[in-house]
Amino acid sequence: MNIAAIPQTDPRAGYLAQKTEIDAAIARVLAGGQYILGPEVEAFEAAFAAWLGVGHAVGVGHGTDAIELALRACRIGRGDLVFTVSHTAVATIAAIERAGAVPILVDVEPGALTMDPAALEAALRTPPRKGRPAAVLPVHLYGQPADLTPLAKLARAYGLRLIEDCAQSHGALYRDRMTGTFGDLACFSFYPTKNLGALGDAGMVATGDAALAAALRELREYGWRERAVSAVVGINSRLDPLQAAILAVKLPLLAADNARRQEIATAYDRGLAGVPLSLPYRRVGATHVFHQYVVRSRLRDELRERLSRAGIGTGIHYPVPVHLQPAYRERALAAGALKVTTEAAREILSLPIYPQLGDQAVARVVTAVCAAASGR
Ligand SMILES: *Cc1c(COP(=O)(O)O)cnc(C)c1O
């Protein structure tokens, strides 16, 4: 018998789960005739702001632009220092550089693999580069909140902006409060595989500050305050109304989707207990939404190969820390040796996780990982 392979992620399954409603939303936008911004974008911005519990949400082209524009709205640019991590999607660092700022990459905590407050403090005390320290930009990696209390405290003590990278943490809580409500601004991606995913590129910046929101609305459309007259220099990064309409259909399902991800994570935790692997850390006082379920093994590459032969798709998020990638490694962006980051990159493995992954598939993954990790 030929058993179907299990992919690591499956955004198409998310589409098929709501196909009728999504197809109707797309047809409505096409028939409506407004193809740039307009009511669909405004409706989703309002729904997203209400869901998050912040005053303002501004739709942009994708998560990378969300970060660039958040920095620019704070007038952070040329030569300014933005403190973030190397253990993240390259998008985080690319966006900081697009804004003209200098990313300073600090190490992550050994368990959660999110920004280490002690490493941040050391980098703030003696920045490895010249420039004006301007912002702290933690990433809530894999759906797990970074340790926001000490990070926010440090940002305040040094007079810096706090900007959250929430690209992987839609709905994650830190001390019962939604990630994305702690910083001056929060940046979301709706890349198709994210916990809330569009069917193409899309992103959002959320903020409680009306002036920052107004600046973002200008910056995403050439700096226009009045149509076709640029008050400031901006870019073109508008949320597509088709994607806004699709996201408006998917947003009400996010809580259930996150609950299913957590259920799968718990099943993996149980099924893999006792297997020679490190299982994901869960921060006390926080709610992890498992954008990824990441195990660690010294024998990661062999494990991955065995799982691949068993028809189990896996991923590595991310294989090379940004400060060691060819485009970045000559530029001395790292604050120190980033030992935890470098070790993690060699050992991490992301198992299949997405809301439509069924119980039988989860059981098959558990069986295959148990066998692969014990060398069978
Ligand atoms: C996906 C992602 C981004 C970028 O989002 P895009 O929409 O792909 O531009 C930024 N940061 C992190 C941590 C991400 O996972």
The ligand as an SDF file (V2000), in Angstrom:
LIG
                    3D

 15 15  0  0  0  0  0  0  0  0999 V2000
    7.5330   35.4120    8.0040 C   0  0  0  0  0  0  0  0  0  0  0  0
    8.3730   36.2680    8.8500 C   0  0  0  0  0  0  0  0  0  0  0  0
    8.6680   37.6150    8.5290 C   0  0  0  0  0  0  0  0  0  0  0  0
    8.3890   38.2250    7.1990 C   0  0  0  0  0  0  0  0  0  0  0  0
    7.1520   38.1160    6.6960 O   0  0  0  0  0  0  0  0  0  0  0  0
    6.8520   38.1630    5.1300 P   0  0  0  0  0  0  0  0  0  0  0  0
    5.3870   38.3620    5.1230 O   0  0  0  0  0  0  0  0  0  0  0  0
    7.2890   36.8540    4.5600 O   0  0  0  0  0  0  0  0  0  0  0  0
    7.5930   39.3120    4.5520 O   0  0  0  0  0  0  0  0  0  0  0  0
    9.3350   38.3740    9.4650 C   0  0  0  0  0  0  0  0  0  0  0  0
    9.7460   37.8590   10.6350 N   0  0  0  0  0  0  0  0  0  0  0  0
    9.5270   36.5790   10.9680 C   0  0  0  0  0  0  0  0  0  0  0  0
   10.0010   36.0810   12.2840 C   0  0  0  0  0  0  0  0  0  0  0  0
    8.8520   35.7310   10.0780 C   0  0  0  0  0  0  0  0  0  0  0  0
    8.6490   34.4630   10.4190 O   0  0  0  0  0  0  0  0  0  0  0  0
  1  2  1  0
  2  3  1  0
  2 14  2  0
  3  4  1  0
  3 10  2  0
  4  5  1  0
  5  6  1  0
  6  7  2  0
  6  8  1  0
  6  9  1  0
 10 11  1  0
 11 12  2  0
 12 13  1  0
 12 14  1  0
 14 15  1  0
M  END
$$$$
